[in-house]
Amino acid sequence: MRALFAGMWRAAAILAVASLVFRPPSPAHAYALYGYEDEYGVVHLNEKAVSDKHVLLYQGDEDPRLGFAAIKKLIREKGGAAKEKRQDWIADTVRFFGPIAGGGAGFANFPKTIRTGPMVELIKKYGERYGVDPWLVYAVVEQESGFMNAAVSGKGAQGLMQLMPETQRTFGLEDPFDPSLNIETGVRFLKSLLVKYKDQRLALAAYNAGPGTVDKYGGPPPFPETSLYVERVMYRHAMLKEMDAQNAAKGKERKPGGKK
């Protein structure tokens, strides 16, 4: 009997060792994320390193659920950001044609007004489509991003109209850096705020600080950043409309995207 138990023990030990030696390899990590930031500031992500520019950002068995700001930080920490940045594309995409007639001391803090070009055509198109004054849309884009398509704020707002990820999800925006999609979504968001609050000042405050913040305070929140934002956009909008009215009176109407 003792010999039988000894034989059984040896057999069990052999099976245990065999299970360790011949255990099938564990599956590869379920989640992997590679990325890099190019010379234009655009972030490229992939599940594989499809170029020598991609750096490994994460590999593991669980979805890391990284936000855009965290991804950008990882890319820069791991050396995946281009060392040289280019701005020359802006001149080709956003062409400055000089200021519209009019002016004065109040114009000094604003850049030259763009009269034509791809971005302005998109502003006119979607402003008219959704019933929002194109000049108001223009003032918002100018204040939000300075017409820089690849702009990303420290809080994660993206693109020309600086749309937060939550707003992007609400309106179904898949690519915040696509100029047409970004402006259309931004105009739709702005229109919804104008309809909700029926007041331009409140709508702009909500665009900057979020509708929930405006609802919480029952009006524009007491934030210096929001107050300055609202004042600048409203002043710029009024200024653009006044210049437009002056030109119209002279028979030289110059709406965004319009002709002399």
C-alpha positions, 0 to 999 in steps of 0.5 A: 500500500505504501508503495502504491501511495508513493507511486501516486505521489510521484505521478502527481509530481510529474504531472505538476511539472509537466503542466508548468513546462508544457503550459500553453503560452499566455495570450498577448496583452489585450490592449496596446496603444502606440502614437506620436505627435507630428510637426503640425501638432497632430496626434496619430494613434494606432494599435501597432507601431506602423512607423518608426515615429510611433512610440509605445504608450500603453500595453496591458490586459485592461483598457487604460481609458486614457483621455487626450490630454493624458495621451499627449503627455505620454507621447511627449514623455516618451519622446514621440513628439516632433522636435521641430514644429511647423506653422507655415501651413496656416498661411496656406489654409487661413489667408489674411486679406487685410482688415475690412474698412473701418477701425479705430482704437478698439480694433487694436487688440484684434487680428486683421479680419479675414474676408475670404478663404476656406475657413471663412467659407465654412463659417458662412456655410454652417452659420447660414445653415443653422441660423447663426450669424456668420460674424458671431461664429467668426468671432467665436472661432477667432477667440477660441483658436485663432483659426488654428485647426490643430489647437488643443487647450490644456483642458482638452478642448480641440480644433477650431471651435475648441470643443470638449470631448463631452460636447463631441460625443453629444453631437457625434463628432468623430474627428475634431481636427476636421475643419468642416466637421468641427465648425459644423458641430461648433455652430450646432452647439452654439445654436442650441445654447442660443435657443436654450438661453435666448440671450447671446451673453448667456449662450456665450458664457455657456459655450466657454464655461459649460451650460451646467455652470451657467445653470448653477449660477443662474447666469454668467459665472463669476469667473474672470476668464469667462467674463473676458471671453464673453466681452471680447466675443460680443465686442468683436461681433458688434465690431464686425457687424458695424463694419459690414453695415458701413460697407453695405451702405457703400455698396461693398457688402463683405459678409464672410465669404462674400465678394466686393 
